[in-house]
């Protein structure tokens, strides 16, 4: 093939979608044979302020176009250089076959010509990964003038992990008959790339990717690139790739970020986990849905830009190591060895004493660590309902330094599977039903059965061990647990979107337990009925006899008055923890008690209603009609930090005239050890980032406490965004503090209504509407663009039919008057529905994001279906 | 200031004149038939007649050009003559007479293609997108007069959305009339949000625009009460104010738009005057959202509505009781 002349050289069209013509640059550099070749680069150019150069390397079959978002997003003092690899993009077509080793040498020669120096961050995608890593290892060893200060890898691979069949798509494309046809003669391989995208790639972007590959001649290297993937050990590039993979072990001092689109059918999670194992220090951000062209499917550029900001920053000084923690210490206390620890309700319920629990926890921990093959730091998914077995497995994990992964059953199968894929547990301990689900849904992790399991059942369920045999396995010495290492990953249901895994250390769990003990004066005289999942786990750690009522804990509506009384009697409970939905359900079934002796309920001293805001009248009814001698408290908090604040019923009923009812509902004073800040919202409802303690200012609530989360699992960017400053957690709730230091919560930042006269939180509006006759509950949402939104009220009423409708003029008048009185805002429309969409776990968190979309469609004149 | 108001017989025209007089301006009115307003200098004629317009323009400092053909149906030639040529003629006469401020009263429909509008600002007038003879002709005229805006005679376009108030025959009159006859259907769900402008507020906005010149020259602003309501609620409020029993009878939106278009065609071919029972434009207006971001308008014009819709309904009911 004749080299292209300067004049006829193709270049990106001036009007190429998303492309800045000033980025295009052509540079001559010798290739690894010493022949001068012409490269096309995306180069944002150096300025006097340039402090960092990003070298971005694309894969196959793309070109530097894939880095256009990054080039547009970096700050002025960052330069992006993204070459089109030779034979690719708008770089020269020499006609030569270039293998991995050639491409690495070509890139080294290019950066020499470019005199690349100073601080460099390598960013790579797809097979740009091995090429740039090969380059990095070369310059890391040999260049003094150049310092690689960061590495970002997106959907790439350096190795075929043994458990993967090589990517089927690649393998298919490599079959000799196919290869030329699919990759070169037609643009099928190129177009196939877009089939891997989620969401669908827009047409103008497809045209951008295809621009340099318009003829078979210009596509030749796409086929050669595919052919150069070493799927076999004797492949000419296998040794080079192995060297690249092995070289990662030397990059422990290079800050690394892995950004992954988990919807990629070529580079699946298996490759992410392979890279995580080779680069254990890496920050990881995994997008659950984005596909192979991850930079198109999600905002990789913002993630990378934010990550670059953290490089070299003094940042958070790492806190001093915590004192040793044993979360199962209470089990060892000889003073309570004969006391009931866990009592199961129901017909075949079991009971264990603290002494028995300590013994079986110890044997289980040793069995898991020894025979079971569970390593310190291994993640262990626990798929066990609350009860004796869950207590055994949980405290055994903690005692040996394994990391329980707790996934709320209320999430439903799809979200549970998604959570399993994120957390990627090494082991799964489950009851029979969970093991069957694990097999069917291909959940990761070596399976351990809770019940005794024979050989046939083991094979059927893919089970390696069962707890009874592990408990009888030879004794081993347990390691010392690092109090600051990961000790739990908790997935709870969010109001919207996929559930996030929240990571905790043993020290932070210990702090949480201590906070609860202090806040509620919990002592050895107490005993606990926990109808609320998270707290059901902590009874043994607090040294309290505990039980869970005979109910489905992930579905609070299943608690009845009779089952609650049974449970209270069983442990002579002084503490009852339940969610508002569970309390409502109990109140609705009070008739069940009939003439039963209710003395046990008189012994309850504390009713704790947690998990969602609870209306005062519900708490009042619960106390008056159920537990007359109890103080009723409701803690405020979230999976990331619980509790943050607390209010008791008496205080709730006697809020003073300085109340901030127009900003939210009162959730009480912060509990000891919790610091609070308010990050004020600007006119468009966006937090300004200038937090304050000033009373009466509406803003995002920030908290800091010893018992808050470490971070989110495999969501580096989400953690970063929720960690505005040293040790603080941005809750995503909006609220304000009053002059007495009490916190008022107005809803989620994402649900703030951005009106022309400023932001308004939904809760005060809903509170005002909920007090009107005929309204069961309501949601306030914004319709229209941010800053010009109008308030729309959607009410659940007792008299609406099956179809949604507009409220009567009379009711509209009453709603408008109430809302204007409470908040000063107009209400554009009042709609009524038979039921508002809510999450299953609490049966009370209204899905306002969904409702806002629904109301937008209805109020544009669209069809009116139920939300 | 001496201000010429064209089309002063309309509801908005009468309110505008009254406000100008209250503010101490000298007012000249120009339209085809006597307006019956006191305290004004009146010139009668067509806006397409350059000679008469020139005469009316003598000594004028500011112009509020309201005259337009607003019927939902009719021949394009008439719309073009009155709304396009008329505006150009008035504008040319104003320039020749040394007028220093020109307010062109336009319509939000000049920028929209019939799809729903939820909280948008004022997009540029676009005859290619506008639907119906009225909107297309207004768009052409707005483009022409805004393009001619300069320091000598700055021009601002004000687009009030659905001007309503006591005495309104355009919207309120039709709704009440049809509801009385039991022929006021609810098109589609009736839940599309629509902006309206109480006539006092619309008139005030025109004066505010006159005052805001030359600073806002060359720009267009949508004006509304900033209180969007569903079509269902608007009809219910209007009929309630008029004391007419009305309960919604739903007509699917698509059928209404198609039916409206068919009605227009039959009506025009039959040679009958006036307007058909339902027009495609009307059906579209009543089944898709039309409400606007008012922030820019309020800041730039230094204006805000004085009469809320709640006050407006009380005034409307009073006017029906009196009249």
Interface residues (C-beta under 8 A of the other chain):
Chain A: X756 X783 X784 X785 X787 X788 X789 X790 X806 X809 X812 X816 X826 X828 X829 X831 X856 X858 X859 X860 X861 X862 X863 X864
Chain B: X116 X118 X119 X120 X188 X189 X190 X191 X192 X193 X226 X227 X228 X229 X230 X232 X233 X236 X237 X240 X253 X287 X288 X289 X291 X293 X294 X295 X310
